[in-house]
């Protein structure tokens, strides 16, 4: 499932925060075209609404977004993963020079039903065994004999999602993910599935989890990973094992447009302060200075630190 949004209708999770902060725009042919990550979408949508930019936002997943972006068909790609090498080549082959801008810090959190009082702390190895394609684990009791003899129901993000790619890298270490899980790019739908299934387990960005609407939000809970909760402090200091930066990728040609340039400049100036309002974590302050300088210099290509 894919989710297409306009900047004025996209912020269901944080709509109350944006009331009165922007006018009702109707994206048209001249709108700033943004594609990519469903994880990053709430940040970008908030920025467009709060600062009154006309943007057409298509939340299709980071790597599916890169397909569009590297074909020169989008001004900006939201990404929850640094641009993979094959997409760097695709952009180069299509003559798309991009500017890579880190804008936030995220923790991929494992989400369970509130009434699941057994799987409150899972190790990376246990997560691997639950999600790996060739694993024999199908029931909670396969992880711990004292746990229920019930099938684990898995939910997550589909192919084309940067969150899925990072999850596979950090949890599966190169092994294939199992195919029998239900997937969506609609975060509210993903949370709702878990909220209705006591045996459900899913993964999503921490900001998406925290922004889940009530009453769904009251029926889900985090899982500790290796004994560590996905707090801001644990994510920033590296103790939480499933952390990752979030990015904007901007088509350098698009920055010649006044509206795109103003939007990106405003985004970089304001996003550090905005992030708590959309439930994501801030990067170290110097990274915002680096991003501003990188954009001002129109420095294209990927920064090797994030690869």
N, C-alpha and C positions, 0 to 999 in steps of 0.2 A: 504494500500500500504506500502511496506517495501523497505528499501534502503540499498543495499550492496555496500561497497566501498573498495578500496584498499588505502593504505596510500598515494600513489602517484597521485590518481585521485580524491580525495574526497573534495578538498578545492575550489570549484567553487567560493564561496563567498569571499575568501581571497587569491585566487591563486596569484594575483599580488604581494602580500606581501611575498610570499614564493619563488619567482622566483630566481633561482640560489642558493637556500639555502639547497638543498638536492638532492641526486641522484635519478635516476629512478629505484625504487625497484619493483620487481615482486613477490608479496607474494606467497609462496609455503607452503609445509607441515611444514616447520620449522619456519614459520612466527609467530610472537606474535599474538595470537588470542584475539581480543577485540570485545565484543558485548555490547549491551545496548542502552543507550539514544541517540536519534537523536539531542537533545539539546546540549549534551556534545561533540558529535562527532566532530564538527569543532575544538574544542580545542585539542583533542587527535590527530586528523589528522594533524593539524599544527605541533604539537610536533614531530610526527613521521617523517614528511617531513623535517622540519627544522633541526632536529638532526640526520637524516639519519638512521632511524630504519625500519626494515622490518616488517610491521604490516598488518594484515588482519582485517578490521574493518567492523562489521555488525551492522548497525544502525537500530535496530528493536524495540526500546523503552525500558525503564529501566526495567520494570517488566518482559517483555518477555525475556529480556537479562538475568535477574536473573534465569529464567527457565533453560537457557543454562549453565550459570555460576555455579549454585548450583548443576548441574549434573556433574560438573567437566570437562565440554567441552569447557571452555574458560579460558584464563589466567587472563583477566581483564574484569570487567563490568563497563562501564560508567553509571552513575546514576544521574538522576535529582531529586531523592527522596532517603531518607535514607532507608536502607534495611528493608522491612516490617517483622513483626514477623514470618509470615508463611514461608518466604524465609530463615530467620535465621534457622528455624527448618529444612527446606529442605536441606540447606547446611550441617547442623549438621548430619542429617540422612545419607547423602551421604559421610560424612567424609571430606567435604571441609571446611578447616579453612581459613577465609578471613581476610584481613587487610582493615579497613575502613579509607579512606583518603579524607577529605574535600579539594577541590582544587579551588573553585570559589564561587562567589555569583551571583545570578540571580534574575531577577524580571519577573514574568509572566505578560506580557503586553497584553492588549486588543487592537486589531488592526481593524481599519475601513477604508473605502474608503476615499480618500482625499476630495472628493466632499460632503461627509456627514458632513454638518456643524451644525447639530442639536445635535447629541449624542457625544458631545465633553467631557462630564464629567458624568460618571455613578457611582452610589453608589453601594456598595456591595449588598444591598437589591435589587436594580434594576437588577444587574447582576444575582442574584439568581432567580428573577422572569422571566428573559429572558431564563435562561438555565435549570430551574427545570422541571423535567418530567411532573409533574401534574399541572404546571402553565397554566393559561388561556391567558398568554401573547403570541401573535403571530405577532402583528404589532407594529411599532414604536409608533403609537398613543395610544396603550394600556399602554405605559409607561408614555407618556405625550400627552394630547389631542392636543397640538399645533404642535406635530411632524407629519410627513407624515403618511397617512393612507395606508402604504405599509407593506407587509410582511417582517419581519426580516429574512435574510438568514444567517444561522449559519454554521461556519466551525471550525474545531479543530483537536485535536489529538485523535487517536483511542485507544481502550482498549489495555492494555499492555504498555501504555505510562506513565512514571512517572509524566510528566507535567500534564496530565489529572488527575492523582490521587491527586496531590497537588491542582489543580484547584477545583476539587470536594470538597476537604476538606476545603479549605479556602473560597470558594464562596457558595457552596451548604450546607455545614455544616452537611453532612450525608444524605441529600436528594439525590434521584436518578437523574442523568442527563438525559435530554431528548434524544431520540434516533434518531430524524429526523435532524441530522446535518451531513455534509459531512466531512470525516476524512482522514488524511494522515500523514505519518511520514516524507514525503518529504517536508522540510520547504520551499523550493523555490516554490513548487507547491501550498502549503498552502497560501503563500503570494500572488501568482498570482491569485488565486481564488478571494481573497478579492479585489485585484486591478481591477478586471473586473466586480465588483458587488457593486453598490453604496449603496445597502441595506445589504451588507455583514458585518459580525462581527466575529472575530476569537480571539483565544488566542495562545500565543507562548512565548518562552523565549526572553528576551530583546536582547541578543546577536544574536539570529536568526533573529529577526526583523531588527536590525541595519545592519546585513550582507546581507540582501536581495539585489539581484542584480538589477541594473538599466536595463530597465526603470520601472520595477515593483515597486522598492523602492520609486520612485517619485509619485506613485499613491496611496500610503497607508499612514496612520497616526496613532499615538497613541491616546488612550482614557485616560483621567485622571480617576483615581479611588478614589472616595471620595475627589475629589479636588486635588489629589496629582499625579504628573507625575512620571514615573518610572526612575528617574535619579539615578546616582550612589550615590549621597549624601542621597537622600530620602530612598534608598534601604538599605544603610549601617546603617543609624540611626534609621531604623525601622518605619519611617513615611509612607512608601509605604506599603500597606497592603498585597501585593501578592509577597513577597520576599521569597527566599529559597536558601539553599546552594546546591552546586553540588559536586559530589563525584567520586572517583575511588574506586572500590573494587577489591583487588588483591588476587588471590589464593596463599596462603602461600607456597604451594608446588612449584608453578611456579617461585617463587623468587629464587629458587635454580639454575635456568637457568641463565646463564650469561647475555643473551640478555634481558630477562625480568627485571632482577635486575638493569641493566644499564639503561633501558628505564624508569623504575619507579623512580630511583634516579635522572635521568636527568629531568624528568617531575617535580618532587618536587623542584628541584633546580631552574628551569627556569620559571615555570608557572606563578608566580606572575608578572614577567616582561612581559610575553607574552600576558596576558589576554587583555590588551587594543587593541592589534592588531587583536584579534578575537571578540572584542566588548562585552566582558563580564566584570564583576566587580570583584575587588579583595576583598578577605576576610581580616580581620584585620591581620597585619603582624605576630602577635603571633600565629595565627592558622597555618601558614606555618611552623613555628618552631615546633609546636605540631605534625603536620603531618610527618615532617622529623624524629622526635624522635620516633613517633609511628611506622614508617616503619623500622627505624634502629633497634628498639627493637623487630621487628616482633610481635607487639602486636595485637593479633587477637580478633575478635568479634566486636560488635557494641558499639560505644561510646554513652552512655545514653543521652548525651547532645543533640544529633541530633534526637532522637526518638520522 
